[in-house]
Amino acid sequence: MKITFFFADSVYAHLTGRPCFFCGAERQQWLLGRALAASGWRVTFGVQEGLALGRREEIDGIEFVGIGGDRALAAWRRFLFEERPDWCYWRGAYHLLGAGVEIAKLAGVGTIFAAAFDSDVEPRRALSMRSRWWPLYAWGLTRTDKILVQHQGQLTGLAERWRPKADVVYSIADPVSTMKPHVEREPYVAWVGQLRQPKRPDLLIEIARNLPGTRFLVCGGPTKHRSAPGYGERIQQTLRAVPNVEYLGFVAPATADEVIAGAAVLVSTSDAEGFPNTFLQAWAAGTPVLSLGIDPDDIIERAGLGIVSRGVDGAAADIKALVDSPHSRQEMGLRARRHVAQSHSEESIVASFERAVGCVGARNRRQALSVLENPR
């Protein structure tokens, strides 16, 4: 089977050492593509910038293809008709999804849409740009062959008419070979993410001020995505002024992994997410997660992978208790590593993905080629 991923510019830039935004959605596409390639799929990623039209480069078993820097839909059409994959994969809400799906159908390619944010399953709320185009996005959800969601909460939020073609496919946790014992860790608190409004870094600042004796390491920088102009810059300035916060700014993904793997606890202050990739990074390294509210399918509380705090004051008290209890953190960390090994490994996610997609893509392709070869 062959699958293509579009809009892979940041993935390619990251893998070739160029500075770029490399968020959870991009990371998950790379991890899924790599896992599928390792299991025998042929995987191609379309790159508009950084790779000349028609040029191919293989990295981690994935073939990156230069598709030209013209308009997105024109590049998408050329890519699909030249590659002729069984499946094409979109991750995250995009206002041109409907048009992209129709192009794929003309090419006889099966289509997969994967939710990256909880609001992706609600078309009227999904788009952060060109929000008035939501009917075209909804049309894409109607016409796509498969919808993949990250947890049961997203599946419940999906309109009933789309649920029959939807499946829960968890995100992949990149394995961490060893876990640093918590008795050997510096007792600092990690926060990793872009400084945008839904992630509520303002609450992190409030928590840090309530715990003047606790060290906080913060990774991330300003962004215009889902934020008012100047929001991230104001947060950045404030973080630099809090004495017990070490603000690192934008860092390489490997550095963020190191910060999380060495922390006493990873804190999430977000109001809205999908399934945070930072949770998986933390759990794979044996780092407990303290969240102010985000807990997909209540997994943190059910499996004992950290703490869900209600409010800033409660979070400050819970953080102090965790920082002061390395043995409790060690137990949480060991449970977290077992959880990701069982539920978020490459092998289990590839199996879930293959069960979800079946053979629809290959069937669509054969039907389209039959029509082209035998027109009436």
N, C-alpha and C positions, 0 to 999 in steps of 0.2 A: 504494500500500500504506500501511496505517496501523499504527503500533506504539505501545503504551503502556508506560511505566515507572512502577513503584510505589515508595513510600517515597522520594520525591524532596524531602523537606522541607529537607535540608541543602543540596541543589543550589539550590533556590529562595532559601533564606536567603543563600547565598553571592552569588548573582547580584543580589540586591536590597540588598546591603551590610550585612547583619546578621551579627554574630559567630556562628560555628558551627564544628563539626568538619567539615573538608572533606578526606577521605582519598582514597587512590588509587581505591577502588571508586566513590565518588561522582564524582570527577573524570572517570573513564572513561565513566560513564553520560552525563554532560553532553557530553563530547567526541563520543561515538558518536551521541547524539541530535542534536546540532548538525550532524554530518556527514551523517546520514541525511536531515535536513530540507533541507539544502543540495542533496542529490541528488534531491529530489522526493518523499520520503516525507512523510506527515503524522505528526507526532510529538507525543504528549501525555504529560506527566508529572503523576502524581497527588500532591497535597500535602495532608496532613492538618492541619498547623498553619501559620499565617501567611497563609492564603488562605481566605476564607469559602466555605462550601459552595456549589458551582455557579458561583463566580466564575472567570473565565478571564483570563489575562494572557500575552501572547506576548513571549518574550525569546530572542534568537538563533535565531529561526525555530521555537522549541519553544513549544507551548501548555501552560502550567501551569494545572492545573484543581484547584480546591478540592473535596475529596472527603469532607469531614466528619471530625470528630475522634473518632468513636466507635471501637468495636473494629476491629482491623485487617482481619479477614476480612469483616466487614459492609461496611466502606468499600470493600474490594477488589471485593466482589460488585457493589455499586451502581455503582462506577466502570466495571467491565467491561460490565455490561448497558446502561449509558447510552452508553458510548463505542463499543461494538461494533467494536473494532479487528480487524485480521487477526492481529496478534501481540501478546503481552504478554511482558515481559522482566524476569527476576529476576537480580540479580547478587549472589553470595555466599551462603554456607550460612545457612539460616534454618529453624528447627524447624517452622514451619507451611507449608513448601514444598508438601508433599503435599496439604494442604487447599486451598491456593491454586491448585494445578494443577487439581484437580477442579472448583473453581468456574469456572475458565477454560473447561474442557471443557463444562460446562453452558451457558456463554455462546457456545459455538462458536468460541472463540478459540484460535489456535495458541500454544503455550507454548515459551519459550526460557529455559533456565537457563544462566548464565555463571559459571564458576568465578572467584573472586577471590583465593583462597589455595590453596596446593598441597594442603592437607588437605581441601579442599572435595570432592575426588573420592573420598574415603574416608569414608563415612557415619559409621562408629563414632568417628572422630576429628574430624569436621568442626565440630560445634557447640560454641561457646564458652559458650553459655547453654543450660540445659535439655538437657544432653547425653543424658539418658535418652530423649529423644524422637527419637533418631536413626532408629528404624524409619519414622517419619512422613516424615522428610527423605529417607530412602532410597526410600520410596514415590513421592515427588515426582520423584526422578531416574528411576525406572522409568516413570512415566507422562508425563513431559514429552516434547514432540515433538522438541526439539533440545537438545543440550548443547554449549556452546562452551567451549573451554579455551584457556589463554593460551600454552602451549608444548607441545612433544612429550612432555616429562616428565610433565605432567599427563595427557596422553592415555594414556600407558603405565600410569599409576597407576589409571586408570579401570577398573572391572570389565568383563570382556570382553563381557558381555551388553549393556552400554550403548554400547560403542564404535561400532557401526554408525550410530548417530544423532549421533555426536560429530564435531566439526571443530575444528581449530586456527584461531582468529581472533585475531591479535595485538592488543595495545592500541595506541591512537592516541597519537602524540607531537604535542603542540601545537607548531607550528613557531615557531622563533626566527629573526627576519629576518637578524640579523647576529651574528657571533661575535667577541667581544672577543679580540684576539691575546694569547697567553699571556705574551709578553714585557712586556705592559702590565698584567698582572693582579697584584694583591697576592698574595703566596705563602701564602694561608691555606687551611685544610682545612675543608670543609663537611660537616656531618652534619645531616640533616633527617628528622624522624619523631616519632611519639608515643613518650613514655618508657614503653614497655611491655616486658615481659620477653622476648618473642620477638625484639625488635629489638636486644637486648643492649647497651644504652647503658653498662652497666658495663664492657664491653670497650673502648668508646671512651674512657672515663676512664683506663683502664690505658694505652692507647696514648698519650694526651695527656701523661700523666705520664712516659712514656718519651721524649717529644720536647719537653722544656721550652722549646726555642728556636723551636718552631713554633706559630703561632697557629691556634686552632680556633674556628669559628663554629658554634654549635649552635642549631637551631630545633626547637621542640616542647615539649609540656608533659605533665603526668601524665594518665593515663587508668586506668579500672578494667577496661578491655577486655583480656582475656587476661593479667591481672596480679594478683598478690596485693595485698591492701589495704596502702596506704602505700608500695608499691614506687616509683612514679613520684615521689612527694614526696621520698623519700630520695635518689634519683638527682639530682633537681633541686637539692637542698641541696648535694650533693657537687660537682656541676658548677660551682656558684657559688663553690666554694672552691678550684678548680684555677686557678692564676695565668694560664696560657696559654689558658684557655677563656673565650670571650665567649659567655655563655649569653643568648640572645634570647627564650626562652620561646615561647609561642604567637605566631605572626605571620600576617599575611594571606598567602594563596597567592601574590600578586604579589611580596611581599617575599621569600618563600622562593625564588621563581624568580630574583630578583635575586641572592640569596646564592649560589645554585648557579651561575648564569651568570658570576659574577665570581671563582669559586674556582679554585685550582690543581687540586684534585681533590675529588670527592665520595666519602666513605667510607661503606660499608655494613658494619655489624657483625652483621646479622641471622642468626639460626639458621634461620628459616623465613619464607617470603614466597609470593607468587604470581609475577607479573612486576612488580617494583617500579616504580611510576610515577616515583619519583625518578631511576631510571636513564634513563628517556626524557627527563625534564626536563634532566638533565645532558648527555646525548648531543646533544639538539637544540641546546644552547648551546655545544657543543664542549668540554665538561668531561669528562675521563676519570673512570672509576669504579674505585675500589679496593674490592674485596669480600673479606670474610673467608671466604666460602664460597658465597654465593648467586650462581649464574651459569646462568640458564635456558638449556638446550640448549648450554651451554658457549660462548655467543656472545661473552662478553668476551674469552676466550682465543683463540677461533677467528678473530674479526674484528679483534683488537688494539684493543679499545675501552677498555682499562685494564689492571688487574692483579688476579688472584685470589691473595690471600696466604693462607698456611696458618699461622695462629697469630698471637698478638699481637706477638711479637718480629719475625717476618717482616714483618708489616704496618708496624711502625714503620720498619724499614729501607727498605721499598718506598716509603712515603710520603716519607721524606727524599730518596730518589733522584728521585722525581717532582717534588717541590718545587724541587729544585736543577737540574732539566732542563727549562726552558720549551720548548725546541725539540722534545724528545721528546713533551711534552704537546700541543704544537701539532699534531704529526702524528697523535697519537691522536684529538685533537678533530676534526680534519678527516675522519678515517675514521668517527668516530661520527656526524657530521652527514650524511655520505653514506649511512650505514646506516639512519638513521631516515627519510631522504627516500625510500629504496627500499622499506623494509619496514614502516614505521609511519606513513605518510602517510594523511590522510583518504581519499584516492581509493583507495589499495590496500586499506584496511581495509573500506571500504564494499563494494568488489568481493568481498572474501573473505566478508563477512557475507551478502551477497545470494546468493552461490553456496551457502553453508551452509544458509540457510533455505529456498531454493526457493520454492515456491508452496503449501506445506502449510497455512499459516495461512488463506489465502483459501479453500482447499478445505474446511477444517473449518468456516469460517463459513458457506459456502454450504450445506453439509450440514445444519448446525444450524438455519438459517433455513428450509430445506425441510421439516424435521421439524415445526417450530413452525407453519408455514403449512398443512401437509397431515398433520395427526395421524391415526393409524390408529385 
